Amino acid sequence: MELTFFTTSGQVNYVNQSQAFNLGLAYVQDDGVVIMKGDNTSWLDQGIFRNSVRISSYAQYTTGLFILDLNRAPWGCGVWPAFWTLGSDAWPQSGEIDIIEGVHDNEHNQVAWHTRDGCFLTPESNFTGTIVQLNGQPNLVCNGNVNQNSGCSIIELSRASYGQYFDSTGGGVFAMKWDENGIAIWSFYRATVPKDITDGSPDPSQWGNPSAALEPTGCNPLEFFYNHSIVFDITFCGDWAGNSYASSHCPGTCEQRLMDPANFVNATWSINSLKVYKKQSIKGQIVNAAFIHLPFMLTTFRLTMLAISLTTFELLPCL
């Protein structure tokens, strides 16, 4: 997979490719594990932003089965990481899907969708998470242009889906299935990763109810989401982590937190692989006892690009 670094505004300084490698913020270990992290060595004056990385794939996707295997994901006071996909049009015209996202020392991952007007969560869907509320009611509106751009969100049930506990269990796997039947997300801490995933033949029908799901009855997954790039980032403070800092039980202020590098030793992605499977139709015939041939169509997920694994990605200059 070809990925690009790029810069942005906020209380973080996203570095380019050469800076990331020179500063040790992005590298591949001898065992093929990819490391991306925020700066955890530099003392800063108050008001100075901390270096970090954000990468985005050049390849774009409309549907697929995305499987991310992690040893650890970033967490900590003032830290706001995300693994997400983003459409190529002006936000949020072609949608945004937040697969992993959280702040501070949270223990529960928050899945979110951001779209243009017309997309809604279906509360009757079979998922195990809890819909985030707005004014005391489940917020079903995914329109990213209202409600302070919050979109619609579902908080995972498992406290092993984010933060310190997720890392302490050896990490795990996050999976997103996106097709004409909707968008569903599962997470598995290490001891519960299904064998079909580790064997390289993932079968979502065997995984039980997802943690979060967006059904086509409330939101057409092919109309509101298309041409998505894959994004990883680690942000500090900002709209979510900064605005929620005072109520997070974290010490001091977020600006003060940024000064000490020891506060960011856990702001690290450690990635074994990222694989994307494409849905394909396989035609064939079956024969019954009377030898009558009946046409059928079997639909399955098949790995289309092993090179999508982050163990073989090429890092390109910022745009």
C-alpha positions in Angstrom: 0.0 0.0 0.0 1.3 3.5 -0.8 0.8 6.0 1.9 1.4 9.7 2.2 2.3 11.9 5.2 0.7 15.3 5.4 0.4 18.3 7.7 -2.6 19.9 9.4 -3.5 22.5 12.0 -4.2 21.9 15.7 -2.2 21.2 18.8 -0.1 18.7 16.9 2.6 19.1 14.3 2.2 16.3 11.7 5.6 15.7 10.2 6.5 14.7 6.6 8.1 11.4 5.5 11.8 12.4 6.0 11.1 14.0 9.4 9.1 10.9 10.5 11.9 8.5 9.7 14.7 10.8 11.0 12.9 11.4 14.3 12.0 7.8 14.8 8.3 8.4 14.6 7.7 5.9 11.8 9.6 2.7 11.0 9.3 -1.0 10.3 10.9 -3.4 12.8 13.0 -6.4 11.7 10.0 -8.6 12.4 7.9 -6.6 10.0 5.8 -4.8 12.6 5.0 -1.2 11.7 5.5 1.5 14.4 3.9 4.9 14.2 4.0 7.2 17.2 3.9 10.6 18.7 7.1 12.3 19.9 7.9 11.0 23.4 11.4 12.4 23.9 11.2 16.2 23.5 10.4 18.6 26.3 8.3 21.5 25.0 7.5 25.0 26.2 3.9 25.6 26.9 2.0 26.4 23.7 4.3 24.5 21.4 2.8 21.6 19.5 4.1 18.1 19.7 5.3 16.2 16.7 3.2 13.2 15.5 2.2 11.4 12.3 -0.8 11.1 10.1 -0.8 8.8 7.0 -3.3 8.3 4.3 -3.4 5.7 1.5 -3.3 6.7 -2.1 -5.5 3.7 -2.9 -9.2 4.4 -2.6 -11.9 1.9 -1.8 -15.7 1.6 -2.2 -16.7 -1.5 -0.2 -14.4 -4.2 1.2 -13.5 -6.2 4.2 -10.8 -4.4 6.2 -8.9 -6.4 8.8 -6.4 -4.6 11.1 -4.2 -6.6 13.4 -2.6 -4.6 16.2 -0.2 -5.2 19.1 -1.1 -1.9 20.6 -3.0 1.3 19.9 -2.4 4.8 21.2 -4.0 6.1 24.5 -3.3 8.5 27.3 -4.4 11.9 28.7 -4.5 14.4 25.9 -4.1 11.7 23.2 -6.7 11.3 20.4 -5.9 8.5 17.9 -8.0 7.2 15.0 -8.0 4.5 12.4 -10.6 5.6 9.8 -11.6 5.9 6.2 -12.3 9.2 4.4 -14.0 10.0 1.0 -12.3 12.0 -1.6 -15.0 14.7 -2.0 -15.4 17.8 0.2 -16.2 16.6 3.7 -18.6 15.0 4.4 -20.1 14.5 0.9 -18.6 11.0 0.3 -18.5 10.0 4.0 -16.2 9.3 6.8 -16.0 6.0 8.8 -14.2 6.0 12.2 -13.3 2.4 13.0 -11.1 3.1 16.0 -11.3 6.4 17.9 -11.1 7.5 21.5 -9.5 10.0 23.9 -7.6 10.0 27.1 -7.8 6.9 29.2 -11.1 5.7 27.8 -11.7 1.9 27.8 -14.4 1.7 25.1 -13.8 2.3 21.4 -16.2 4.7 19.7 -17.3 3.9 16.1 -18.7 6.8 14.1 -20.1 7.7 10.7 -20.2 11.2 9.2 -22.2 11.9 6.0 -24.1 14.5 4.1 -27.8 14.9 5.0 -30.0 11.8 4.7 -28.2 9.0 6.5 -29.5 7.6 9.8 -28.6 4.8 12.3 -31.3 2.1 12.7 -31.6 1.4 16.5 -33.3 -1.9 15.8 -30.1 -3.3 14.2 -28.3 -6.2 15.7 -25.2 -4.8 17.3 -23.8 -5.0 20.8 -22.7 -1.4 21.3 -24.6 1.6 22.6 -25.7 4.5 20.5 -24.2 7.8 21.7 -26.9 10.2 23.0 -27.7 13.8 22.2 -30.0 15.7 24.6 -30.8 12.5 26.4 -31.9 10.6 23.3 -30.0 8.2 21.0 -28.5 10.4 18.2 -29.5 8.6 14.9 -28.5 11.5 12.6 -25.2 10.9 10.8 -25.2 14.2 9.0 -21.8 15.7 9.8 -22.9 19.2 9.1 -25.0 19.4 12.2 -24.7 18.7 16.0 -21.1 20.1 16.1 -20.0 17.8 13.3 -20.4 14.7 15.6 -22.2 12.4 13.1 -23.7 9.3 14.6 -21.7 7.1 16.9 -21.8 3.7 18.7 -19.7 3.0 21.8 -18.4 -0.6 22.0 -19.5 -2.8 24.9 -16.1 -4.3 25.6 -13.7 -2.4 27.7 -10.9 -4.3 25.9 -11.7 -2.4 22.8 -9.6 0.7 23.6 -6.8 2.0 25.8 -4.6 0.4 28.4 -6.6 -2.8 28.8 -6.6 -3.4 25.0 -2.8 -3.1 25.0 -2.3 -5.2 28.1 -4.1 -8.2 26.5 -1.7 -8.2 23.5 -3.8 -6.1 21.3 -6.2 -7.7 18.8 -8.1 -7.3 15.6 -10.6 -4.8 14.3 -12.6 -5.7 11.2 -15.0 -3.6 9.1 -17.3 -5.2 6.5 -18.6 -2.7 4.0 -20.9 -3.8 1.2 -24.5 -3.4 -0.1 -25.8 -4.9 3.2 -24.4 -2.1 5.3 -21.3 -1.2 7.3 -20.4 -3.3 10.3 -17.5 -3.3 12.7 -16.2 -6.0 15.0 -13.3 -5.9 17.5 -11.5 -8.9 19.1 -8.9 -8.8 21.8 -6.1 -11.2 21.2 -7.5 -14.3 22.9 -10.8 -14.0 21.0 -9.6 -13.5 17.4 -11.5 -15.9 15.2 -9.4 -18.7 13.7 -10.7 -17.9 10.2 -9.0 -14.5 10.5 -5.7 -15.9 11.6 -5.9 -18.5 8.8 -6.4 -15.8 6.2 -9.9 -16.9 5.2 -12.2 -14.5 7.1 -15.9 -15.3 7.3 -17.9 -12.5 9.0 -21.0 -14.7 9.1 -19.3 -16.7 11.9 -18.4 -13.7 14.1 -21.7 -13.1 15.8 -23.3 -9.7 16.1 -20.9 -6.7 15.3 -20.0 -4.1 17.9 -21.5 -1.4 15.6 -23.6 -1.5 12.4 -25.1 1.0 9.9 -28.0 -0.7 8.1 -29.0 0.1 4.5 -32.6 0.7 5.6 -31.5 3.9 7.2 -28.4 4.7 5.1 -27.4 3.5 1.7 -23.8 2.4 2.2 -22.9 2.8 -1.5 -24.6 6.2 -1.9 -23.2 7.9 1.2 -19.8 6.3 1.3 -17.4 5.9 -1.7 -13.8 6.5 -2.8 -12.3 6.2 0.7 -8.7 6.4 1.6 -7.4 4.6 4.8 -6.1 6.9 7.5 -4.1 6.5 10.7 -3.3 9.4 12.9 -2.3 10.4 16.5 -3.6 13.8 17.5 -3.0 15.7 20.8 -5.7 17.8 22.5 -7.8 19.2 19.6 -11.6 19.3 19.3 -12.3 16.1 21.2 -9.4 15.5 23.6 -8.9 19.2 24.2 -12.6 20.1 24.8 -13.2 17.1 27.0 -9.9 17.4 29.0 -11.4 19.3 32.0 -13.9 16.5 32.6 -11.5 13.6 31.9 -9.9 13.4 35.4 -6.6 14.0 33.7 -4.2 16.4 35.6 -3.6 20.0 34.8 -4.6 21.3 31.3 -4.1 19.8 27.9 -1.6 22.4 27.0 0.4 21.6 30.1 0.1 17.9 29.4 1.8 18.5 26.0 5.0 19.7 27.6 6.3 16.5 29.2 7.4 13.7 26.7 6.9 11.1 29.4 3.1 11.6 29.1 3.2 10.1 25.6 5.0 6.8 25.9 1.7 5.1 25.1 0.9 7.2 22.1 2.0 4.4 19.6 0.5 2.3 16.9 2.1 -1.2 16.7 0.7 -2.8 13.6 1.1 -6.4 12.5 -0.9 -6.1 9.3 -3.7 -4.4 7.5 -5.5 -6.5 4.9 -8.3 -5.6 2.5 -10.6 -8.2 1.0 -12.8 -7.6 -1.9 -16.2 -9.2 -2.4 -16.3 -11.4 -5.5 -19.0 -13.6 -7.1 -18.0 -17.1 -8.1 -20.3 -18.9 -10.5 -20.7 -22.6 -10.6 -23.2 -25.5 -10.6 -24.4 -28.1 -8.1 -25.7 -31.5 -8.9 -28.5 -33.2 -6.9 -29.2 -36.9 -6.6 -31.2 -36.8 -9.9 -28.2 -35.2 -11.7 -30.2 -32.0 -12.4 -27.9 -29.1 -12.8 -29.0 -25.9 -11.1 -27.2 -22.6 -11.4 -26.0 -20.8 -8.2 -23.9 -17.9 -7.2 -21.6 -18.0 -4.2 -20.5 -14.7 -2.8 -17.4 -14.6 -0.6 -14.5 -12.4 0.5 -11.2 -13.1 -1.1 -7.9 -11.3 -0.5 -7.1 -9.2 -3.5 -3.9 -7.5 -2.5 -1.4 -9.0 -0.1 0.6 -5.9 -0.6 -2.0 -4.0 1.4 -0.3 -5.4 4.5 1.4 -2.5 6.3 4.5 -4.7 6.6 5.3 -3.8 2.9 4.0 -0.3 2.6 6.0 2.5 0.9 6.0 5.9 2.7 5.9 8.8 0.3 6.5 12.5 0.8 3.8 14.8 2.1 1.5 16.6 -0.3 
